[in-house]
Amino acid sequence: MDVTRSLDSTREAAWRAYIEASQRLYTQLEEDLRADSDLSFADYHVLVLLSEAPGQRLRMGELAGRLVFSPSRLTYQISSMQRRGLVSKESCPDDRRGSEAVLTAAGLLALREAAPHHLASVRTHLMDDLDDAEVACLTRVFGRLGDRLRAARATSTTHATN
């Protein structure tokens, strides 16, 4: 495969449309979320992941992996959320060297209050404009892409530590 070759005009148009629309969508969803709840997109994602986790807690490493955050970015994120009372950070019961992010009652309440507004924003700015076939196509494309990128990251991480 020649990595220096250009994209054909159809693929270039698709790439540019994706980049511009995804940035605009992310920015709009973030603005709506902040206006309605004072949560950032990252705050909201952390709260969702913790709310769905057993015991509403996740090891910091697992949380970083699921958010696709570096350890330092996650530390900053969790510290910010701790100061606002949304999460706490506790030692792992099984391994005192590790730590877990834990959803607080205030964090769960913030999520419950933000969710209806955020989901309305997602519907308004994305989902309501798609038919069932388009939703199925997006799910297929991004599901496959996500799986491939996760596998590639796991492989590169494994090679880097060996």
Legacy VTK file of the C-alpha trace (Angstrom):
# vtk DataFile Version 3.0
C-alpha trace
ASCII
DATASET POLYDATA
POINTS 162 float
0.000 0.000 0.000
1.365 3.381 -0.993
0.828 5.628 2.032
1.713 8.732 0.037
-1.115 8.383 -2.464
-3.977 10.845 -2.292
-7.562 10.026 -1.548
-9.830 9.925 -4.563
-12.235 12.860 -4.767
-15.164 10.876 -3.329
-13.181 9.707 -0.297
-11.646 13.131 0.213
-15.123 14.699 0.173
-16.338 12.077 2.675
-13.324 12.688 4.930
-13.751 16.453 4.899
-17.498 16.230 5.472
-16.902 13.881 8.413
-14.251 16.117 10.003
-16.253 19.323 9.695
-19.594 17.825 10.730
-18.145 15.836 13.645
-16.374 18.927 15.007
-19.526 21.020 14.641
-21.643 18.295 16.264
-19.239 17.839 19.185
-19.056 21.615 19.732
-22.858 21.976 19.645
-23.430 19.064 22.020
-20.770 20.416 24.403
-22.299 23.922 24.344
-25.800 22.568 24.960
-24.574 20.334 27.785
-22.734 23.181 29.511
-25.697 25.535 29.127
-28.150 23.018 30.567
-26.043 21.377 33.270
-22.644 23.037 33.719
-21.084 19.664 32.805
-18.510 19.217 30.069
-18.801 16.398 27.541
-15.945 14.623 29.367
-17.722 15.065 32.737
-20.887 13.583 31.289
-19.073 10.612 29.754
-17.293 9.846 33.052
-20.603 10.016 34.928
-22.311 7.695 32.408
-19.516 5.117 32.559
-19.434 5.163 36.371
-23.236 4.962 36.625
-23.209 1.802 34.490
-20.272 0.129 36.284
-20.720 -2.450 39.047
-20.825 -0.578 42.352
-20.647 2.656 40.331
-16.855 2.475 40.428
-14.070 1.772 37.929
-10.318 1.380 38.222
-8.583 4.481 36.930
-6.751 2.512 34.216
-9.949 0.945 32.912
-11.723 4.301 32.955
-8.845 5.933 31.054
-8.986 3.179 28.453
-12.732 3.471 27.963
-12.530 7.267 27.670
-9.426 7.044 25.445
-7.651 9.403 27.860
-4.004 9.366 28.861
-3.434 8.651 32.567
-2.485 12.296 33.171
-5.584 13.591 31.376
-7.784 11.265 33.427
-6.092 12.364 36.663
-6.820 15.997 35.760
-10.430 15.160 34.808
-11.134 13.195 37.987
-9.471 15.870 40.172
-11.710 18.522 38.606
-14.789 16.392 39.177
-13.706 15.605 42.767
-13.509 19.322 43.571
-17.126 19.666 42.418
-18.234 16.625 44.450
-19.251 14.547 41.398
-16.828 11.670 42.013
-14.448 10.466 44.663
-11.175 8.628 44.270
-10.618 5.634 46.517
-8.045 2.882 46.920
-8.989 -0.368 45.231
-10.270 -2.853 47.779
-8.427 -5.725 45.998
-5.179 -3.871 45.336
-4.249 -0.950 47.577
-1.719 0.282 44.994
-4.485 1.007 42.510
-7.281 3.506 42.758
-10.838 3.738 41.554
-13.086 6.577 40.519
-16.386 6.312 42.366
-19.645 8.041 41.488
-21.027 10.163 44.338
-24.688 10.839 45.058
-24.155 14.386 43.745
-22.613 12.981 40.555
-25.546 10.639 40.012
-27.984 13.497 40.583
-26.074 15.717 38.126
-26.219 12.934 35.531
-29.928 12.339 36.056
-30.643 16.062 35.696
-28.426 16.480 32.623
-29.437 13.323 30.737
-32.857 14.425 29.402
-31.439 17.705 28.070
-28.373 16.014 26.589
-30.427 13.307 24.906
-32.756 15.969 23.480
-29.674 17.723 22.067
-28.400 14.444 20.557
-31.804 13.837 18.990
-32.105 17.399 17.673
-28.610 17.700 16.236
-28.103 14.140 14.975
-30.598 11.341 15.417
-33.826 13.036 14.302
-32.205 13.784 10.929
-31.360 10.115 10.224
-33.605 7.348 8.956
-33.339 3.784 10.272
-31.033 2.659 7.448
-28.641 5.570 8.127
-28.571 4.790 11.850
-27.833 1.136 11.074
-25.059 2.187 8.649
-23.449 4.527 11.193
-23.614 1.817 13.855
-21.977 -0.692 11.495
-19.254 1.685 10.285
-18.309 3.155 13.661
-18.675 -0.172 15.468
-16.235 -1.801 13.040
-13.890 1.203 13.147
-13.950 1.284 16.958
-13.212 -2.445 17.174
-10.281 -2.109 14.755
-8.827 0.914 16.552
-9.179 -0.740 19.984
-7.416 -3.861 18.679
-4.634 -1.785 17.089
-4.159 0.181 20.312
-4.042 -2.989 22.393
-1.455 -4.461 20.008
0.710 -1.320 20.051
0.458 -1.113 23.860
1.474 -4.774 24.167
4.462 -4.264 21.849
5.519 -1.104 23.690
5.648 -2.901 27.047
7.575 -5.942 25.750
LINES 1 163
162 0 1 2 3 4 5 6 7 8 9 10 11 12 13 14 15 16 17 18 19 20 21 22 23 24 25 26 27 28 29 30 31 32 33 34 35 36 37 38 39 40 41 42 43 44 45 46 47 48 49 50 51 52 53 54 55 56 57 58 59 60 61 62 63 64 65 66 67 68 69 70 71 72 73 74 75 76 77 78 79 80 81 82 83 84 85 86 87 88 89 90 91 92 93 94 95 96 97 98 99 100 101 102 103 104 105 106 107 108 109 110 111 112 113 114 115 116 117 118 119 120 121 122 123 124 125 126 127 128 129 130 131 132 133 134 135 136 137 138 139 140 141 142 143 144 145 146 147 148 149 150 151 152 153 154 155 156 157 158 159 160 161
